[in-house]
Amino acid sequence: MQGTTFNLSRGGCAIECGIMVTEGETVSLEITVPGQPTPISVELGRICWATRREFGVEFKVVPGDSKQRLDAFLLEVAKRSAS
């Protein structure tokens, strides 16, 4: 499944997509972010809320390299927002 990620944070994100999911399901994600050659991997996430076209994912297991790249991306976004 593919979707658009928004409200990305260290602990999770929201995703808009056309597939219905159920609260409590577990998922794995690959999040493509600008400026990074490989996606950020979330090995285990839990769907904590779901509506018809959107759902929220709480990140449970993010491998070390992906966690570092996620942190770097969020820091870069915060710096741009502060300018």
BELHU-V554081 format. One line per field, one symbol per residue. psi: psi as a letter, one per 20 degrees, with the letter a starting at -180 (. if undefined). A space follows every 10 residues. Layout:
psi = ???
This chain:
psi = qqapprlprh iarqpprjpp rppiqqrqqo opqqjphqqp pohpqpoiqp agiqqqpppg ooqgghgghg ggghgggggh hi.
